[in-house]
Amino acid sequence: MSLEIAILAPALLLLVFSIVQGGLWFHARNLAQAAAQEGAAAGAAYNSTTGAAVARARSFLTDHAGDSLTGTSVTAAGTTTAFVRIEVSGRALSVLPGVPGLTVTQDALVPVERFTPDIP
């Protein structure tokens, strides 16, 4: 009986840690995606700037991410006059101390709002 426990206990702990780590990665991924969407929506508003988009995404991360997403970077690379693209990347919280978490990268692409005259 003790031999079975000695063999199965590490496997069970590995399974539990893997499930928890997967949940932390999924949560960090959702935070990064939400921040990218918030930033892209702010940048796509009429007469807005990419600086406002990046600032809104950073603000979202500051307000909501906490330790769940660390080492974040927000860029507006790929933004054109027709589309705003915000990319958020960082690392998910790790279950094991001293081991860096999994890398998370998410982006959002939104068309820029523009004025179009009503043509009769």
C-alpha positions in Angstrom: 0.0 0.0 0.0 2.8 2.5 0.9 4.5 1.7 -2.4 1.4 2.6 -4.3 1.1 5.9 -2.4 4.8 6.6 -3.0 4.3 6.2 -6.8 0.9 7.8 -7.1 1.3 10.8 -4.8 3.9 12.6 -7.0 1.8 11.9 -10.1 -1.3 13.3 -8.4 0.6 16.4 -7.3 1.9 16.9 -10.8 -1.6 16.7 -12.1 -3.0 19.1 -9.6 -0.1 21.6 -10.2 -0.6 21.3 -14.0 -4.3 22.1 -13.7 -3.7 25.1 -11.4 -1.0 26.4 -13.7 -3.3 26.0 -16.7 -6.0 27.9 -15.0 -3.5 30.7 -14.1 -2.3 30.9 -17.7 -5.9 30.9 -19.0 -6.8 33.8 -16.6 -3.7 35.8 -17.7 -4.6 35.2 -21.3 -8.1 36.6 -20.7 -6.7 39.6 -19.0 -4.3 40.3 -21.8 -7.1 39.9 -24.4 -9.4 42.2 -22.5 -6.7 44.9 -22.1 -6.0 44.7 -25.9 -9.7 45.0 -26.7 -10.0 48.0 -24.3 -7.0 49.7 -25.8 -8.1 49.1 -29.4 -11.6 50.4 -28.8 -10.1 53.5 -27.2 -7.8 54.0 -30.1 -10.5 53.4 -32.7 -12.7 56.2 -31.4 -13.2 59.2 -33.6 -10.1 61.6 -33.5 -8.3 59.3 -31.0 -4.6 58.5 -31.0 -2.5 55.4 -30.6 -1.1 56.9 -27.5 -4.5 57.0 -26.0 -5.0 53.3 -27.0 -1.8 52.2 -25.4 -2.6 54.3 -22.2 -6.0 52.7 -21.9 -4.6 49.2 -22.2 -2.0 49.9 -19.6 -4.6 51.4 -17.3 -6.8 48.3 -17.7 -3.8 46.1 -16.7 -3.0 48.3 -13.7 -6.6 48.2 -12.5 -7.3 44.5 -13.1 -4.2 42.3 -13.7 -2.4 42.6 -10.3 0.1 39.7 -10.0 -1.8 37.5 -12.5 0.0 39.0 -15.5 3.5 40.3 -14.8 6.2 41.9 -17.0 3.6 43.3 -19.4 4.3 45.3 -22.5 1.7 47.1 -24.6 2.4 48.1 -28.2 0.5 49.6 -31.1 2.6 48.0 -33.8 0.7 47.3 -36.9 -1.7 50.2 -36.5 -2.6 51.9 -39.8 -5.0 54.8 -40.7 -7.8 52.3 -41.2 -7.2 49.9 -38.2 -5.9 50.1 -34.6 -3.9 47.0 -33.5 -3.0 46.7 -29.8 -0.8 43.8 -28.6 -0.4 43.0 -25.0 2.2 40.5 -23.7 3.4 39.3 -20.4 3.9 36.3 -18.1 1.3 34.4 -16.2 1.7 33.8 -12.5 3.7 30.7 -11.8 2.8 28.0 -9.2 6.5 27.1 -8.6 8.6 29.8 -7.0 11.6 30.9 -9.0 10.2 29.5 -12.2 8.9 32.1 -14.7 5.3 31.7 -15.7 4.1 30.9 -19.2 4.3 33.7 -21.8 1.0 35.2 -22.9 0.5 37.4 -26.0 -2.8 38.6 -27.2 -3.9 41.3 -29.7 -7.0 43.1 -30.9 -7.6 44.7 -34.3 -10.4 47.3 -34.6 -11.4 49.5 -37.5 -11.0 53.3 -36.9 -14.2 55.3 -36.7 -14.4 58.0 -39.3 -16.9 60.5 -40.5 -18.7 59.7 -43.7 -21.2 62.2 -45.1 -24.7 61.1 -45.8 -25.1 60.8 -49.6 -28.7 61.2 -50.9 
